[in-house]
Amino acid sequence: MRILLSVVLLALCGSASAFPLPDRQVARIVSSGWDDEASRDRSGEAATVIRRLGIAPGQVVADVGAGSGYYTVRLAPVVGPRGMVIAQDIVPRYLEQLKARVSKAKLRNVRFVLGSPSDPRLPRGAIDTALLIHMYHEIAQPYALLYKLRASLKPDGRVAIVDLDRPAEQHGMPQAMLVCEVRAVGYELVSIDDVKPGYLAVFKRGAAPDPASVKACRG
Ligand SMILES: C[S@@+](CC[C@H](N)C(=O)[O-])C[C@H]1O[C@@H](n2cnc3c(N)ncnc32)[C@H](O)[C@@H]1O
């Protein structure tokens, strides 16, 4: 009996079912992109985020929820041949379309990963910066996903989240809720600043909590 209990506990520890679901709405996945790319470029969105994060040649950047790849294709030339962009999503069709886009653009430093709502399935200890851009509000199991993401970061790796400061049902995420949820699974807030449009929140790894002790943040 005791052995069976240990096996069950081991299986649950770090598995999605060990974590609470969010105590708020989760937005439906409705498209592979956030707004049209020309207007995003006019407002300088990607250029600002890339500059503020200090993304540079040789780095490994994960574009989590890459969708149609607005960030992927802009990051690949920045990290260059010694770096890598890992384009990740949970919708196979979006990833297939992005593969075609990347191939057409002849970008040779992009890899693709199909994740799940609770597990990004990224390589361990590999990532300098994980970008979650206009997608956090769609993550059905944010506590489990963020916990798993920790193991994929390099020791000084960061998680950078861009979203709009409004409810999830309006495809945004209130800042206070975001900070509460991300801190709950053992990250520390480094900075939070306005960007056009929305905010850019940056986190680093802190002490990992016991998954069973994580409680959902209340709105
Ligand atoms: C609004 S699009 C944003 C795409 C892109 N990041 C951008 O800025 O244009 C949201 C994307 O997040 C993806 N997504 C939703 N939940 C996800 C999850 N748990 N893990 C990874 N991707 C997810 C969706 O499939 C969709 O491609």
The ligand as a Tripos MOL2 file, in Angstrom:
@<TRIPOS>MOLECULE
LIG
   27    29     1     0     0
SMALL
NO_CHARGES

@<TRIPOS>ATOM
      1 C1         -3.5810   35.3650  -30.2150 C.3       1 LIG1
      2 S1         -2.4180   34.1650  -30.7600 S.3       1 LIG1
      3 C2         -0.9000   35.0590  -30.5400 C.3       1 LIG1
      4 C3          0.1870   34.5070  -31.4230 C.3       1 LIG1
      5 C4          1.5230   35.2270  -31.3310 C.3       1 LIG1
      6 N1          2.1780   35.0340  -30.0370 N.3       1 LIG1
      7 C5          1.3820   36.6780  -31.6240 C.2       1 LIG1
      8 O1          1.8090   37.5110  -30.8080 O.co2     1 LIG1
      9 O2          0.8590   37.0170  -32.7010 O.co2     1 LIG1
     10 C6         -2.3550   33.0260  -29.3570 C.3       1 LIG1
     11 C7         -1.6150   31.7300  -29.6910 C.3       1 LIG1
     12 O3         -1.3950   31.0150  -28.4730 O.3       1 LIG1
     13 C8         -1.5870   29.6400  -28.7120 C.3       1 LIG1
     14 N2         -1.8610   28.9640  -27.4340 N.ar      1 LIG1
     15 C9         -2.9720   28.9690  -26.6730 C.ar      1 LIG1
     16 N3         -2.8110   28.2380  -25.5630 N.ar      1 LIG1
     17 C10        -1.5400   27.7550  -25.6030 C.ar      1 LIG1
     18 C11        -0.7520   26.9410  -24.7310 C.ar      1 LIG1
     19 N4         -1.2240   26.4490  -23.5950 N.pl3     1 LIG1
     20 N5          0.5360   26.6840  -25.0820 N.ar      1 LIG1
     21 C12         1.0420   27.1690  -26.2470 C.ar      1 LIG1
     22 N6          0.3380   27.9280  -27.1160 N.ar      1 LIG1
     23 C13        -0.9340   28.2260  -26.8000 C.ar      1 LIG1
     24 C14        -2.7320   29.6160  -29.7150 C.3       1 LIG1
     25 O4         -2.8040   28.3970  -30.4030 O.3       1 LIG1
     26 C15        -2.3740   30.8010  -30.6000 C.3       1 LIG1
     27 O5         -1.5330   30.4070  -31.6590 O.3       1 LIG1
@<TRIPOS>BOND
     1     1     2 1
     2     2     3 1
     3     2    10 1
     4     3     4 1
     5     4     5 1
     6     5     6 1
     7     5     7 1
     8     7     8 2
     9     7     9 1
    10    10    11 1
    11    11    12 1
    12    11    26 1
    13    12    13 1
    14    13    14 1
    15    13    24 1
    16    14    15 ar
    17    14    23 ar
    18    15    16 ar
    19    16    17 ar
    20    17    18 ar
    21    17    23 ar
    22    18    19 1
    23    18    20 ar
    24    20    21 ar
    25    21    22 ar
    26    22    23 ar
    27    24    25 1
    28    24    26 1
    29    26    27 1
@<TRIPOS>SUBSTRUCTURE
     1 LIG1         1 GROUP 0 **** ****
